[in-house]
Amino acid sequence: MQAGRFREDLYYRLNGLTLNLPPLRERQDFAALVALMLGRLCPQRPVSLAPEVATALAAYRWPGNLRQLHNALQTACALLGDDEAELSWGHLPEDLMDELRPHPQGSARVAVPPGGLREQARHTVQQVVQDCGGNLSEAARQLGISRTTLYKRL
């Protein structure tokens, strides 16, 4: 308007109300908003979020704001089984689930020790076993190898 590219009278015709909406992560009524959306998406039965999923959704940054939340809940409701009433991690869209879910400590990048591939493999196996608290079955699962192979590496 000040540069002369927009008419002043049109600006004041359009500029009736300025409304600033906080991002979803800052809203005090996030839980109520989710409950309202779930009620509209699944009117035939009551649906709720698992507590850990509700906490993660409330803390998420939501770059797509309300539309992204609505789409995520719509997908989750579509994946909900007939006998289920609670939305859990498995109901969320994969891309959102990957961003929300806490990653295990064993997924941290391991520094490559000098000594070549054999030394690196030995160090990685020891680190994963340590991260799993000595649980060899879980360590083998995280490494993608059998327990027998893990025993051989140890």
Secondary structure, DSSP 8 states (H G I E B T S, - for coil): -TTSSS-HHHHHHH-S-------GGG-TTHHHHHHHHHHHH-TTS--EE-HHHHHHHHHS--TTHHHHHHHHHHHHHHH--TT--EE-GGGS-HHHHHHHS---GGGS-----SSHHHHHHHHHHHHHHHHTTT-HHHHHHHHTS-HHHHHHH-
